[in-house]
Amino acid sequence: MSSYADVNIVSCNIGALTNDFRPLFKVPSGFGGITVLGASYITETAGTSTVELVDLGTAGTSIAGGTIFTGGSAVAVAGIPNAMTVDDGATVSEGHWVGVKEANTGTTGAITIVTLSYCMGK
């Protein structure tokens, strides 16, 4: 027997970040928020950046809901996906912005792509 899951995947280039955050997308209203299933990032250059997935609240201008996922290794290897550590059952409320933050350990490369998988509802 198979089951149905509405899994969504989004990838965004966040560019270069140093101890800063950037909004990715706003969770749509009317579906009960999202459940984050997994996240990773990849960069074109080796470095010491650590990327975190964060809840930026309804305005998308500050870290309101805390860290959803933390970066894997503190050392990014060029061209190799760096899986983020999963906080089991991580959710983001409808109307909130999902964003990323470089955790003050370095600078992400100019081409740094964050990939996030999630399903609608909590």
Secondary structure, 3 states (H helix, E strand, C coil): CCCCCCEEEEEEECCCCCCCEEEEEECCCCCCCEEEEEEEEEECCCECCCEEEEECCCCCCCCCCEEEEECCCCCECCCCCEECEECCCCEECCCCEEEEEECCCCCCCCCEEEEEEEEECC
